[in-house]
Each structure stands twice: as structure tokens, then as C-alpha cells.
């Protein structure tokens, strides 16, 4: 997955927006004003930090060398994923969707309804 595909994937989720609160070099993808992905799209290798269920986060780190604890983030809830080609694009897309879902699921009911989000 390259930077353009990563950006498209993050923005493909309903209500997702790209912001730059840390300066022009770091894209922060948010939904309902909460971050679900953080990346420097021009960095090599390309990396993205994603929210993750804590138990799954540990499992992913043990299974894939390209997945490690979130850089400068709560390491219990965030993974930083190196997009070096070692992970299938489908898995990366699933991790982005999971991050989005975790953020949306914690928002108030009215926000979830506005987004048309339903669990599962």
C-alpha cells in the first residue's frame, strides 16, 4: 500500500476527514473529531498508527514484525504499522476499519446514528 492508497482508504470511511494539527507533514485522520489514524505520508518507509483492541494489538505485534507498539501514543491501544509490503493490503485495510470502528463505537449514540454506523 502506498501513500495515496493509504489516504484513500482512510478517507473512504463515512465522516472521515484529514487534518494537520501537528503541521503539514503529519496527516491525522479523524471521525467525529477523534483520531483513528496518524501518518507522515511522505516518509519512507511509510508508517501509520492505528487504534486497536488491546488483546488484538499484542497478538498482531507477536505475529507481524511490521506491527509494533504505537509510537508516541498509548501503547496499550495503538499500533504503528510499517507499510513495507510485508503485510497484505487487505489486512492493512481491516486494521484501518477496526481503528475507525473503535473510535466511532465510543462516540455518543446520536453521532453513531448520524454516521449510519452499526456494530458488526
N, C-alpha and C positions, 0 to 999 in steps of 0.2 A: 504494500500500500504506500503510495507516495503522498506528498503534502496536499495536493489538490483533491485526491480521493478521500483523505482523512477529513479535510474541511467539508467536502460534500456530504460525507457520512454523518458528521456531527450536526450539520445544518438540516439534514433530512428529517429530523425528528420535530414533531409539531411544537411550535413555540420556541424552538431553539434560536439563539442569537449569538453572534460573535462579538466580543467586546475586547478592549485593550487596556484594562486597569493597571497593568504593570508596564506599560509602554508599548511601542509599536512592534516590538519583536516577539511578544508573547500573546498568542490568541487564547482567550478564555471563552469557552462555550458554556452558555447558561440557558436554563429554562426556569421560568418563573423567578427570575432574579437570583438563582442559585447555580453555582458552578457544577458542571458534570464532566468537563474535560479541560485540560490545560496543556498547551503545546507551544513550542517555538517552531513554526512551520518551515523556517529556512535553515534549521540546524541539521547537521549530518553527524551521526545517524539521527533520523527523525525519531522523536520520542513523544509519547502522550501519557499524561497522568489521568487516571480514571478512578472513580469511586467504585468500591467493590465490597460485597458482603465479607466480613472479617474471616469467616471459615474458608470461603472460596479463595480469598486473597492468599492465604497461607498455602492452600493446595496448588494454586497457579504458580506461585513462586517456587514450590518444590518440583513442579513438573517442567516448567519452561525457564531456561536461563535468561530469556529476554524479558521476563517479568520480575520486577524487584519492588521492594517497599517504596512507597511514594516519596519522591524527592521533595524535601521542604514541605511535606504535608503530613497529616496524621497517618502514620504507617500502619495503623490497625485497619483503617478504612479506605486507604488509597494505594494503588499500584502505579508504578511508572513502567510503561511498556515500550521497549525498543522495537521499532518497526524496521528490522534489518532483513526481512524476508524469511526469518526462521519460523514465524507464526503464520498460519493460513489467514488470508484476508477475512474469511468467514468468521473465524474466531475473534479477530480484532473487531469486526462489526458487532458480534454478540457482546463483547466486553463494553463497547460504546453504548449499546442499547441497555445493557444491565445498569451501567452508571446512570444513564438518563432515567431509567425506571426507579432506581433507588432515590434519586433526588425528587422526582415527581411524587412518588408514594408518600414522602414525608411532608408534602405541601398540604394546605387545607383542602377540604373536600370541594369547596367552590372552585379552587384553582384547578384541581384534578378534573372536575367536570368541564371547565372552560377549555381545557386541553383535549377533552374527549378521551382521557386516559382511563383504562380499566385494568385492574391487576390481572396477571396471567396472560 
